[in-house]
């Protein structure tokens, strides 16, 4: 486990999955969900090389079929510590025989966590070191305690979106895939109240670059945690019916398959493409407090 600290925050990152494990403020208050398996046994997994589900857990590349479970394999693999400085740490995962059997591309995936005051910059760098075009998706899945909610209580709270106009969602609740139809979310000046029933159809998925910032509010209306991103989609989720005291705010460069999708992997909606020798880099930022 690697730790970084400044005068505002202390974070911990595990080499398995290069997963963020803890975010504490200067008073020792924990903000990141602590992976109680009775609710959900993860903290902040990295989603790669797919985001969410494939239809029948199957995808096709050049006519060949491959199998992959929801959210891909990176979250369960051991990353290598590449470098560490006072304010940042970088882990790397490289393709090998095991990954090639699941996903036939030569890749280099690095994940950097950088502390800046009360912010955590989460930086993804994907490099194609193969000889053919590579197709991939990537996303974050950080889970945060909902302020004012005790274990066993029905979840409820308020988020603030950076878009104060009309925001709508899609549904990924048919065998983990996107079904037809969209639904408007009711907000008031960007404020969006949520409860246990909000998640009865699984994650609330907001795509089409509608949002670039989602803030979880304290009961008094002040900022608890903000997630800022340039990703084209964001998922908001907690396990329905469990009264789990956390909610995930998930920036995604990718989406589920549509129901009954039978096309090529490269043609999926929100797919990223890399020519040989080229790279992709992006980040999202977690901000604690005001």
N, C-alpha and C positions, 0 to 999 in steps of 0.2 A: 504494500500500500504506500502510495506517495502522497505527501501533504505539501500544501502551499499556504502561506499565511501573510497577511499584512495587518494594518491596524484596524481594519474593518471586518475582514472575513478570514475564515480558515476552511479550506476544502480538502477532501481526500479523494483519490482516484485509484482504482484497482486495475491491475494489468489485465485481468480477465474482462474481455469486452471493452477495455479502456473506459470503464464505466465510472462516472462520478458517483461517489458513495455518501458524501456528506457536504453540507454547506452550513457552517455555523457563523453567527455574528460575534462581535467582540464580547458579548455577554454570555456566550455559550448556547444561544438559542438555535435549535436545529430547524432548518427549513425544508430539507430534502427528505422525502418519504424513506423510512428505514426498513423497507422490504419485508414486512411481516408476511410470511407465507399464507396466513389465514385470509389475507386479502389479495396481495399481489407480491410475488417474491423478487421484485426488481426495484432499482432506484432510478436509473436514467440510461436505459440501454441505447446503443447506437444501432440504427436500422440500416442494413446494407447486406446484399446488393438489391434488396427489394424493400418497399414500404408496404406494410399491411399484407393483404392476402392475395393469393393466386387462385384462380378457379380450379378446383380439384387439386390444389397444391402442385400444379403443373405449368411449366412454361416451355416454349419452343424456340430454338435457335437453329436457323438453317435447316428446318425440317426435323431436327432431332428433339426428342422430349427429355426434359429434366424435371426432377422433383425438388421442391423446396418448401419448407414450412413458413408460416407467417413471420414477417419481419426479417427473414434472412438469417445468415449464420454468424455474422461478425460479433453479435452480442454474446455468443457462447464460446468464443475463441480467445486464446491467450495472445495478447499483444506483447511486443517487445518495447521496453523503455529505450527510447532513442536519445533523449537529452532532457536535462532538468536545469533550470536556473532559479533564481530567487522568486521570480514572478510567474514562471510558466513551466509546464511539463508536457512532453510530447511522447506519444506511444505510436507504434507502427505495426501493421499487419500486412504481410505479403502473401501472394498466392503461392500455393504449393500443390503437391499431388492430391491432397485431400480436397482442397477448395476447387481444383480443376475438375474433379469428378462431379462436383455439384454445380459449378458455374465456370464455363470454359473460357475464361479470360485471365490474362496475366496482369495483375493489378498490384498497386502499392497504395495502401490506405493509411494515412496518418491522422491522428487526432491530437490537437493541442488545447490545453486549458491554460488561459492566461488571466491572472488577477489584475484588476485595475480599480483601485478604490473599492466601492461596493458592487463592482461588476465582475462577472465571469464571462470571458470570451471563449466560446467553444468553436474551434476552427477545424474544418474538415478539408483534407487535401487528398484527392484521388488522382492517381497517375496511371496511365496505360503504358506499360512497358512490353506489350505484346506486338504482334505484327498485323493485327486486324482491328477493325473498329470495335470499340467496347461500348456496351450499353448497361446502364445501372441506374438505380435509385438510391437515395440516402435520406435519412431523417433522424431527428432527435425524439426522445420520449421521457423528458424529465418529469418527475412526480413531486408535488409540493403539498405539505400539510395545509389544510384549509383552516385559516385562523378562526378561533372561537368554537371549533367542533371537537368534541370529545369522542373517544373511541366508543362505538356502539350507537352513536346518535345518527339519525338520518342526515346526510350531507346537505348543506345549503350555503350559499354565499353569493357574492357579486363580483363580476369581472368588468373591466373597462376595456373596450376596443378602441383602436385609434380611428376607426371609421364610424362616424356618427349617423350616417345615412342608412340605407337599406342593406342588410347583410343576409345572405341566404346560405343554406347548407345542402349537402348531399348525404345520402345514407349508404353505409357499407355493411348492412346487416343481413344480407342473404348469403349464407355460407362464407362470410367474411369478404364479400365482394359488393361492388356498387350497383344498386338497382336504379331504374329510371325514376326521375322526379326530383324536384327541389322544393325546399320549404323556407319561408322567410323566418328569421329570428327577430323576436321583439326586443328592441332596445330603447332606452330613453337617454338621449344625449350620449350614446355610446355605452351606457351602463346596461349590463346583461345579468339579471339574476338567474341562478341555476339551483336546482335541487336534485334529489334522488331521481325523480321522474324524468328529468331532462335527459337522462342517459338510458332510458328504457329501450331505445333503438340503437344501442351501442354508442360509439364516439360521435360527437358533433363535428362534422368535417366541413371546413370553410375553405373553398378553393378559389381559383381564378384571381389570385393576388388581391383579394378583397381586404385582407388585414396584414399589417406588418408589426403590430404590437398588441399584446394581450397582458393585462395587469390583474392579478388577484388582489382584492382589497381586504383590508382589515375591517372588523365590524364598525369602526368609527369612520370608515371611508378613506382612510389613508392607504398608501401603497404598501402591500406586503412583499409581493414578488412580481416583477415584470419580465416578460420574455419578448425580446425584440429580434426581428428576423427579416430577411428578404426572400424567403422561400415562397413559392406560389401557393402553398396550402398549409393549413394548420389543423391538427386534430385536438379536440378537448375531450378528455375521457376520465371516467372512474368506473370501476366494476359495478354494474347495476344490481341493486338488491342486497348488497353486502354491508351497507352503512360504513363504507371505508372512509377514513378521515383525510383523504388526499384527493387531488385532482391533477391530471397531467395536461401540460400545455406543450404541444408537439409540432415543431416546424418540420415540414416535409417537402423534399424535392422528389415527389412521386405520390402515387395513389394506388389503391387496390385495383385489381382487375374489375372490369364490368362483368355482370352476371353472364355466364356461359361464354366468356371470351375464349376464342380458339385461334387468335392471330399470333403473329411472331412477337417475341419478346421486345424487339426493337420498336415495334409499332404501338406499344402500350401508351396510354395517356400519361403525360408528364414523365417521359423517359429522357434521360440524359445520355449524350453520345460523346465519345472521345476517340479521336483518331490516334493511331500509334504515335507514341512520344508526346502526346498532349496531356494536359491536366485540368482538373476542376478544383476550385477552391471557394469555400463559402464559410460563413460563421453565423451563429446566433449568439445573443448576449442575454444572460440572466442578471437582472439587477435586483438587489435586496434592499427593500425600504425605499424611501423617497430619493 
